[in-house]
Amino acid sequence: MKKYNLIVLAGYSHWTVAVFAEKFHTTNNNGDSSGFYSFFDGNELVACYPIEKTIITGIEEMEE
């Protein structure tokens, strides 16, 4: 399990998010930044955030 530390941008503001998941992958449309990050715990989708509005600030390995 990993902890993904994110900053999500929204207009003139932003917020921080911690997502706990085993892995993530990106999905892009036509190779641009209009895709999204998908976070998974096993085969279960935990969270999705748009690539162009999300900054991954850190990834921490969690002890089980």
N, C-alpha and C positions, 0 to 999 in steps of 0.2 A: 504494500500500500504506500502511496506517495501523497504528499500534501503539495498542491499547486497553489502558489500565491499569485493572485491576479490583481490588476487594476483595470476596472471597466470604465470607459469614458462615455459620458452622456451629455452632449451639448457643452455647457460651460462648467459642468461638475463631473465628479468621478466618485467611485467607491471601491473599497478593497474587498476581495472575496478570497476565501480559502476553500478549495475543492479537494476532497479526499477521494482518490481514485487509483486504480492499478495502472492505467495507461491513458494516453490521449492520442488523437490523430487529427489531422487537418483535412478539410474538404474544400477545394477551391473550384470556382467556376471560371473556365477558360484561362487558368493560370494567373488570375489577378488576385487581389486581396479581398474580394467580396465573399469569401467562404467563411467557414466557422471552425472553431476548435470543439471537438467532441471528447468528453471525458467519460471513461467507462470503468465500472467495477465488475470484472468478469465480462459477461455479455450484456450487462445492464447499463443503459445510458444514465449517467449521473447528472451531467450538465452540458450545455452548449453555449458558447459565446462567439460573437462575430469577430473575425480576425482583425478587421480594421479598427475596432473599438476596444481591443483587449491587449494588455501588456502582461506577459508572464514574467514576474519579477523574481521568482525563485521556485525551485523544486526540491523538496526535502524527502528523504527516505524515512518512512515511519517504521518503528519496531512493532511487530505483531505480538 
